[in-house]
Amino acid sequence: MQAAPLDNPRYYLANFDTLLDWVCQCHADLLTETERATVDAITRLPDASRALLVRLLMRKGDHFEVTQLHYAEIGDIEAASQPLITPIADSATPDGLCRLNADLSLEEMLSLVTLPRLKDAFPELPRSTPKRRMPDALSELLVDTTPRSLPEWLNDPTANTLSVGLGELSRRLSLMFFGNLRQTLSDFVLSELGLLRCEAVALSPDSRAFTQRWEVDRYLALEQLREDWQAARERLNRETNRANAWLAQRRDRLRFSLARDAERQGWHHAAALQYACLENSAYAPRAMPRRVRALELSGDISAAHALACERLARADITLDEQLALERALPRLCRGLGLPAPRRAKAPATPQITLTVPDLATSAAAGIHGVERAAAHALATPEAPVFYVENGLLPALFTLLCWDVLFAPLPGAFFHAFHTGPADLYRPDFVNRRQAAFEDCFARLSDGRYRETIRERHQQKQGIQAPFVHWPLLSEELLSHALDCIPPAHLEACFRHLLANPREHRAGLPDLIQFFPENSRERYRMIEVKAPTDRLQDNQRQWLALFARHAIPALECRVEWQTVNASDASSEDEATARKAPTAR
């Protein structure tokens, strides 16, 4: 199996014949009758027509303007094309191997026509319209954008097109020859030029990559999924924000999802490019650390290191980004042979160890989950414990700021079934309401917040709202929270929530314990961890916030009670029951 010499004017046709002969010899059983009839029809074409067909197959796309086709070794293009557009009975292409003036979509038409010709064909368009804006501009200009032939699009009867009609068959033939869709007939040329030197291996019909037709089908299906993903990515890159922030958010969410999918597939360079497009979006805090990681995995450690350092030096970095990038930086420094940066030590959270019956024993007693088992062990009549997780502090924030959250700002509500503002997770959410939020926080300073929250709890009961789970927010829990949690602590938590509502709505401690009769410490929040659990990033952020503002919190490490345990609980448990301060 050898490449055709390049002094043959139709070397590409000879190479194609080699490919076709090999497939017919070794893979004929994987072709359908109609596909074999098509292959036979190709082999019977005049040489000039076969040469033109191969030339078109080697070019990008399926549609070509006839006047733009010039091949000296083929000669008269229109004459060579006639056998290609002749119908072929019983084949995979009954309308012919090629189609004359096939209908083109707007996007297909734009891919064929240069910008000057477009402006001549559509004089109503502003002369300054760039090519990238043409799809939107023509969609707005034309009443009807249904597919049509190029002569109809341009109102030019001489703008005839030739479209390859082989469909999937050409890809199938190439795949069965090469075993992949990465290599093409160009490899024959590279081999003849000496730029692709391969070991000579004896080949036989047993050497083929596929033995069953379904294997070829599956390969092509997977490749189509990859191409669909890439097409979606490229189309996203062409999308413009214009003035609609709602559409921009939808686009950015899709872009983030595609980037995540690219990561999972190992397409790290493509993922990094998509994350870079999100730099000025609401997804920036989540996208930046992932972009750094994608660059690292793609092998560009230097770029990943530079990007991480640049972002860490910025004043507007979020806590989420900072934590993720500080974790990545030592690894990047090691990869570059640089000294690891010194990290500030995170404030320590007090810990207790609590021994409780195992989950099966607790469940038999009607106590389900490690958090509720810990709550049951810690609670006393004088110091009740509530399992709240993310359901208390965010709900108090919503009740205090209800009117702000449900203010009828443009783009925030546009139908009768909103459960919260549509722009809740957009970057400008707080800025659009900054003064109103400050008015709400002023109620924390002058004491009016208690009355406001109680009234909203009564008036709005059952109405869907962000961060509120009504069954959890009982009168008893609300009363204890308003009596025992200082307003300064509430404000610190509310501002942290507003800094990044999407990320900071979660990660709060599982339990809260109140000490109504204690004048020194009125409450504490408790993060419960089973023996194999560890703190998550958002939980670390909340605990760090608590440490900065002297908000009482502790980490409760649970150990399962053994059969031979002499006491129902450990000394730590007894201490934790009796004293509001953790040791």
C-alpha positions in Angstrom: 0.0 0.0 0.0 1.9 3.0 -1.3 1.2 6.7 -1.8 0.9 7.9 -5.4 3.9 9.9 -6.7 3.4 13.7 -6.6 4.3 14.1 -10.2 1.0 12.5 -11.1 -1.4 15.5 -11.5 -4.2 13.4 -10.1 -2.2 11.9 -7.2 -5.0 12.5 -4.8 -7.4 10.4 -7.0 -4.9 7.5 -7.0 -4.6 7.7 -3.2 -8.4 7.7 -2.9 -8.6 4.6 -5.2 -6.1 2.9 -2.9 -8.4 3.7 0.1 -11.5 2.6 -1.8 -9.9 -0.7 -2.9 -8.7 -1.5 0.6 -12.2 -0.9 2.1 -13.9 -3.0 -0.6 -11.4 -5.8 -0.1 -11.4 -5.9 3.7 -14.6 -4.3 4.8 -17.2 -5.1 2.2 -19.2 -7.1 4.7 -19.6 -4.0 6.9 -21.3 -2.0 4.0 -25.0 -2.2 3.2 -26.1 -3.1 -0.4 -27.0 0.6 -1.1 -23.5 1.7 0.1 -21.8 -0.9 -2.1 -23.9 0.3 -5.0 -22.7 3.8 -4.3 -19.1 2.7 -4.2 -19.5 0.8 -7.5 -21.0 3.9 -9.0 -18.0 6.0 -7.9 -15.6 3.5 -9.5 -17.5 3.7 -12.9 -17.3 7.5 -13.1 -15.1 9.2 -15.7 -11.7 10.1 -14.3 -12.4 13.8 -14.3 -15.6 13.4 -12.4 -14.0 11.1 -9.8 -11.2 13.6 -9.5 -13.6 16.5 -8.9 -15.5 14.4 -6.3 -12.3 13.6 -4.4 -11.3 17.3 -4.6 -14.6 18.3 -3.0 -14.4 15.6 -0.3 -10.9 16.9 0.7 -12.2 20.5 1.1 -13.9 21.8 4.3 -17.7 21.8 4.2 -20.3 20.2 1.9 -21.3 23.2 -0.3 -19.1 24.9 -3.0 -19.8 27.7 -5.5 -19.0 26.4 -8.9 -17.3 29.6 -10.1 -14.8 29.2 -7.2 -13.7 25.7 -8.3 -10.5 25.8 -10.4 -8.4 22.7 -11.0 -6.2 22.6 -14.1 -5.8 18.8 -14.0 -9.6 18.4 -14.1 -10.5 21.0 -16.8 -14.1 21.9 -17.4 -15.7 21.8 -13.9 -19.3 22.0 -15.2 -18.6 19.1 -17.6 -17.0 17.0 -14.9 -19.9 17.7 -12.5 -22.6 16.4 -14.8 -22.1 12.7 -14.0 -21.9 13.6 -10.3 -25.4 15.1 -10.3 -27.0 12.2 -12.3 -29.3 10.1 -10.2 -27.9 6.6 -9.2 -30.5 3.9 -8.8 -30.3 1.6 -5.7 -27.5 3.6 -4.1 -27.2 5.5 -0.9 -27.4 8.7 -3.0 -30.4 8.2 -5.4 -30.3 11.9 -6.2 -26.7 11.7 -7.3 -23.3 11.9 -5.7 -23.6 15.7 -5.7 -26.5 18.1 -5.8 -26.8 21.3 -7.9 -28.1 24.3 -6.1 -29.1 22.6 -2.9 -31.0 24.6 -0.3 -28.7 26.3 2.1 -29.4 27.6 5.6 -28.6 31.2 6.5 -25.4 30.0 8.3 -24.4 27.8 5.3 -24.9 30.7 2.9 -22.8 33.0 5.0 -20.0 30.5 5.1 -19.8 30.6 1.3 -20.1 34.3 0.6 -17.6 37.1 1.2 -18.5 40.2 3.1 -18.4 42.5 0.0 -20.7 40.3 -1.9 -23.1 40.2 1.1 -23.2 43.9 1.3 -23.9 44.1 -2.5 -26.6 41.5 -2.2 -28.2 43.2 0.8 -27.7 47.0 0.4 -30.2 47.7 3.2 -27.5 46.5 5.7 -25.3 49.1 7.3 -22.0 49.2 5.4 -20.1 49.0 8.7 -21.7 45.6 9.7 -18.9 43.1 10.4 -19.1 39.5 9.2 -19.5 38.1 12.7 -22.7 40.2 13.1 -24.2 39.1 9.8 -26.3 36.2 11.2 -28.1 38.6 13.6 -28.2 41.5 11.1 -29.8 39.4 8.4 -32.2 37.6 10.8 -33.5 41.1 11.8 -33.5 42.4 8.2 -35.2 39.4 6.4 -38.8 38.4 7.0 -38.1 34.8 5.8 -34.8 33.0 6.5 -35.8 29.5 5.5 -33.2 27.5 3.5 -33.0 28.3 -0.2 -30.4 28.0 -3.0 -27.6 30.4 -3.3 -28.9 32.1 -6.5 -32.1 32.8 -4.5 -30.3 34.1 -1.5 -28.2 36.5 -3.6 -30.7 37.1 -6.4 -27.9 36.0 -8.7 -28.7 33.3 -11.3 -25.0 32.7 -11.9 -24.2 31.8 -8.3 -24.6 28.0 -8.8 -23.4 25.6 -6.1 -22.3 22.0 -6.0 -23.0 20.1 -2.8 -21.5 16.7 -1.9 -24.3 14.2 -1.4 -22.4 11.3 0.1 -23.5 12.2 3.6 -22.0 9.9 6.2 -20.6 7.4 3.6 -17.4 9.3 3.0 -16.7 9.4 6.7 -17.5 5.8 7.1 -15.1 4.8 4.3 -12.3 6.9 5.8 -12.9 5.5 9.2 -12.8 1.9 8.1 -9.5 2.6 6.3 -7.7 4.7 9.0 -9.5 3.4 12.1 -10.0 7.0 13.1 -11.4 10.3 11.7 -8.2 12.3 12.6 -6.2 11.1 9.6 -7.1 11.9 6.0 -5.8 11.5 2.5 -3.2 14.2 3.4 -1.3 11.4 5.2 -0.6 9.8 1.8 1.0 13.1 0.7 3.0 13.5 3.9 4.3 9.9 3.4 5.3 10.6 -0.2 7.1 13.8 0.9 9.0 11.8 3.6 7.4 13.9 6.4 5.5 10.8 7.7 7.7 7.8 8.0 6.0 4.6 9.3 7.2 1.1 9.9 6.3 -1.3 7.0 3.9 -3.9 8.5 2.4 -6.7 6.5 -1.4 -6.1 6.2 -4.1 -8.5 5.5 -7.9 -8.6 5.7 -7.5 -9.6 9.3 -5.8 -6.3 10.0 -8.9 -4.2 9.9 -9.9 -2.1 12.9 -13.6 -3.0 12.9 -15.2 -6.4 12.7 -18.8 -5.5 13.1 -20.9 -2.8 11.5 -22.3 -1.6 14.9 -18.7 -0.8 15.9 -18.4 1.7 13.1 -21.9 3.1 13.9 -20.9 3.6 17.5 -17.7 5.3 16.6 -19.5 7.7 14.3 -22.2 8.4 16.9 -19.5 9.3 19.5 -17.8 11.6 17.0 -21.0 13.3 16.2 -21.5 14.1 19.9 -18.0 15.6 20.0 -18.7 17.7 16.9 -22.1 18.8 18.3 -20.3 20.0 21.5 -17.7 21.8 19.5 -20.3 23.5 17.3 -22.2 24.6 20.4 -19.0 26.1 21.8 -18.2 27.9 18.6 -21.7 29.3 18.4 -21.5 30.5 22.0 -18.4 32.3 21.1 -20.3 34.2 18.4 -23.1 35.1 20.7 -23.2 38.7 21.9 -24.6 40.2 25.1 -26.2 43.2 23.6 -28.6 44.7 26.2 -30.4 41.6 27.6 -28.7 40.5 30.9 -31.2 37.6 31.2 -30.0 36.1 27.9 -26.4 36.7 28.8 -26.9 34.7 32.1 -28.5 31.8 30.1 -25.6 31.9 27.7 -23.0 32.0 30.5 -24.6 29.1 32.3 -24.5 27.0 29.2 -20.9 28.0 28.5 -20.0 26.9 32.1 -21.7 23.6 31.6 -19.9 23.0 28.3 -16.6 23.8 29.9 -17.3 21.4 32.8 -18.2 18.7 30.2 -14.9 19.4 28.4 -13.0 18.9 31.6 -14.7 15.6 32.2 -13.7 14.5 28.7 -10.1 15.5 29.2 -10.3 18.4 26.7 -8.5 20.7 29.0 -7.4 23.3 26.5 -10.9 23.7 25.2 -12.2 24.0 28.8 -9.7 26.7 29.6 -10.8 28.7 26.6 -14.5 28.5 27.7 -13.7 29.5 31.3 -11.7 32.5 30.0 -14.9 33.7 28.3 -16.6 33.8 31.7 -14.1 36.3 33.3 -16.6 39.1 33.5 -19.7 37.1 34.2 -21.5 35.9 37.3 -19.7 32.6 36.9 -16.2 34.2 37.2 -15.6 33.2 40.8 -16.3 29.6 39.9 -14.7 29.6 36.5 -11.3 31.2 37.5 -10.0 28.3 39.7 -11.3 25.8 37.1 -9.5 27.7 34.3 -6.3 27.5 36.3 -6.8 23.8 36.8 -7.6 23.2 33.1 -4.4 25.1 32.1 -2.4 23.0 34.5 -3.8 19.7 33.2 -3.3 20.8 29.6 0.4 21.1 30.4 0.6 24.9 30.5 1.7 25.2 34.1 3.5 28.5 33.6 0.2 30.1 32.3 -1.7 28.6 35.2 0.7 29.9 37.7 0.8 33.4 36.3 -3.0 33.5 36.1 -3.4 32.3 39.7 -0.9 34.8 41.0 -2.5 37.7 39.1 -5.9 36.8 40.4 -4.8 36.4 44.0 -3.2 39.9 43.9 -6.5 41.5 43.0 -8.6 43.3 45.6 -11.9 42.1 44.2 -11.2 38.4 44.6 -13.9 36.5 46.3 -13.3 34.2 49.3 -14.3 31.2 47.1 -11.6 32.0 44.5 -9.0 32.8 47.1 -9.4 29.5 48.9 -9.3 27.4 45.6 -6.4 29.3 44.2 -4.3 29.2 47.4 -4.8 25.5 47.4 -3.6 25.2 43.8 -0.6 27.5 44.0 1.8 25.2 46.0 1.2 22.5 43.4 1.9 24.9 40.5 5.0 26.1 42.2 6.3 22.6 42.6 5.6 21.9 38.9 7.8 25.0 38.0 10.5 24.3 40.6 9.6 27.4 42.6 9.4 27.8 46.4 6.0 27.2 47.7 4.2 30.4 48.9 3.5 30.9 52.6 -0.1 30.7 53.4 -1.8 32.4 56.3 -3.0 29.9 58.9 -6.7 29.6 59.0 -8.2 30.5 62.4 -8.8 27.3 64.5 -12.4 26.3 65.3 -12.9 24.8 68.7 -13.6 21.0 68.6 -15.4 18.5 70.8 -15.6 14.8 70.4 -19.0 13.2 71.0 -19.7 9.4 71.3 -23.1 8.4 70.2 -24.9 5.1 69.3 -24.2 4.0 65.8 -26.7 4.9 63.0 -28.6 1.6 63.2 -29.1 1.9 66.9 -30.1 5.5 66.6 -32.6 4.8 63.8 -34.2 2.1 66.0 -34.8 4.8 68.6 -36.3 7.1 65.9 -33.2 9.3 65.5 -32.1 9.4 61.9 -28.7 10.7 60.7 -25.5 11.6 62.5 -26.5 15.2 62.9 -29.8 14.4 64.7 -27.9 11.8 66.8 -25.5 14.6 67.9 -28.4 17.0 68.5 -30.1 14.4 70.7 -26.9 13.9 72.7 -26.2 17.5 73.2 -29.7 18.9 74.0 -30.9 19.6 77.5 -34.1 21.2 78.7 -32.2 24.4 79.4 -30.2 24.3 76.2 -32.3 23.1 73.3 -30.6 22.1 70.0 -32.2 22.5 66.5 -31.1 20.9 63.3 -31.1 23.8 60.9 -28.1 23.4 58.5 -28.7 26.1 55.8 -32.3 26.8 56.9 -32.0 29.4 59.6 -29.7 32.3 58.9 -30.5 32.6 55.2 -34.2 32.5 56.1 -33.8 35.3 58.6 -32.0 37.3 55.9 -35.0 36.8 53.5 -37.6 37.8 56.1 -35.6 40.9 57.0 -35.1 41.9 53.3 -38.3 40.6 51.9 -39.4 43.8 50.3 -36.0 44.3 48.7 -35.9 40.8 47.3 -39.4 41.2 45.8 -39.0 44.7 44.5 -40.3 45.0 41.0 -37.1 46.0 39.3 -36.8 45.7 35.5 -35.8 42.1 34.6 -36.3 40.8 38.1 -39.9 39.5 37.7 -41.7 39.0 34.4 -44.5 36.5 35.2 -46.7 35.6 38.0 -44.9 32.4 39.2 -41.5 33.7 40.3 -40.2 32.2 43.6 -37.6 34.9 43.8 -35.9 37.6 41.6 -34.6 36.3 38.3 -31.3 38.2 38.7 -30.5 36.7 42.2 -27.3 35.2 41.0 -26.2 37.9 38.6 -23.2 40.1 39.4 -25.3 43.3 39.6 -27.9 41.8 41.9 -26.7 43.7 45.1 -25.6 46.9 43.3 -29.1 47.4 41.9 -30.5 47.2 45.4 -27.5 48.5 47.6 -29.3 51.4 49.2 -32.4 49.3 50.0 -30.2 46.5 51.6 -28.5 49.2 53.7 -31.9 50.3 55.0 -32.7 46.8 56.0 -29.3 46.4 57.8 -30.1 49.7 59.6 -33.0 47.9 61.3 -30.4 45.6 62.9 -28.7 48.6 64.4 -31.7 50.2 65.9 -33.5 47.0 67.0 -36.4 47.1 64.6 -35.3 43.9 62.9 -37.1 41.7 65.5 -40.5 43.2 64.8 -39.9 43.1 61.0 -38.9 39.5 60.9 -41.8 38.4 63.2 -44.3 40.2 61.1 -43.0 38.7 57.9 -43.0 35.3 59.4 -46.7 35.7 60.2 -47.7 37.5 57.0 -45.8 35.6 54.4 -46.1 32.1 55.8 -46.1 29.5 53.0 -45.1 31.9 50.2 -42.2 30.6 48.2 -39.1 32.7 48.7 -35.3 32.3 48.3 -33.6 30.5 51.2 -36.8 29.9 53.2 -38.0 26.4 54.1 -41.1 27.1 56.1 -41.5 23.8 57.9 -38.1 24.2 59.5 -38.7 27.8 60.7 -41.0 27.1 63.7 -42.2 29.7 66.2 -39.9 28.2 68.8 -36.8 28.3 66.7 -37.5 31.9 65.5 -38.1 33.1 69.0 -34.9 31.6 70.3 -32.9 33.0 67.3 -34.2 36.5 67.7 -33.6 36.5 71.5 -30.2 34.9 71.5 -28.3 35.9 68.3 -26.9 39.4 68.5 -27.8 41.7 65.6 -24.1 42.3 64.8 -23.7 38.5 64.2 -26.7 38.5 62.0 -25.4 41.4 59.9 -22.0 39.8 59.4 -23.7 36.6 58.2 -26.1 38.4 56.0 -23.3 40.4 54.3 -21.4 37.2 53.7 -24.4 35.7 52.1 -24.9 38.7 49.8 -21.2 38.6 48.7 -22.0 35.4 46.7 -25.6 34.1 47.2 -25.1 31.1 44.9 -22.1 29.7 46.9 -22.7 31.1 50.4 -26.3 29.9 50.7 -24.8 26.6 51.7 -22.1 25.4 54.1 -23.6 26.7 57.4 -23.3 24.5 60.5 -25.7 21.6 61.0 -27.0 22.5 64.5 -27.6 25.6 66.6 -27.9 25.3 70.4 -29.4 28.1 72.5 -28.7 29.0 76.1 -31.6 31.4 76.9 -30.7 31.6 80.6 -27.0 32.2 80.2 -25.9 35.8 80.2 -22.4 35.1 78.9 -22.9 33.0 75.8 -26.5 32.8 74.4 -26.0 30.4 71.5 -23.5 28.4 69.5 -23.5 26.8 66.1 -22.2 23.3 65.7 -20.8 21.6 62.6 -21.2 17.8 63.0 -18.8 15.4 61.3 -18.9 11.7 61.2 -15.6 9.8 61.6 -14.9 9.7 57.9 -16.2 13.2 57.0 -14.2 16.3 56.4 -14.9 20.0 56.1 -15.9 21.3 52.7 -14.7 24.6 51.2 -17.9 26.5 51.8 -18.0 25.2 55.4 -14.5 26.4 56.0 -15.4 29.9 54.8 -18.3 30.2 57.2 -16.2 29.0 60.1 -13.5 31.5 59.1 -16.1 34.2 59.1 -17.4 33.2 62.5 -13.8 33.3 63.9 -13.3 36.9 62.5 -16.5 38.1 64.1 -16.3 36.2 67.4 -19.4 34.2 66.4 -19.6 31.1 68.7 -19.1 27.9 66.7 -17.5 24.6 67.1 -16.8 21.4 65.2 -18.3 18.3 66.7 -16.4 15.1 65.8 -18.7 12.1 66.3 -17.4 8.7 67.3 -19.6 5.6 67.3 -20.3 4.0 70.6 -18.8 0.5 70.9 -20.6 -2.5 72.5 -18.2 -2.6 75.4 -18.5 1.1 76.2 -19.2 1.5 79.9 -20.8 4.9 79.6 -23.5 6.2 77.3 -21.3 9.0 76.2 -17.8 10.2 76.5 -16.4 12.7 78.9 -16.5 15.3 76.1 -20.2 14.7 75.7 -20.9 15.3 79.3 -18.9 18.5 79.3 -20.6 19.6 76.1 -24.1 19.0 77.7 -23.4 21.0 80.8 -21.3 23.9 79.5 -22.1 26.3 76.7 -18.4 26.8 75.9 -16.7 24.0 74.0 -13.3 22.8 75.2 
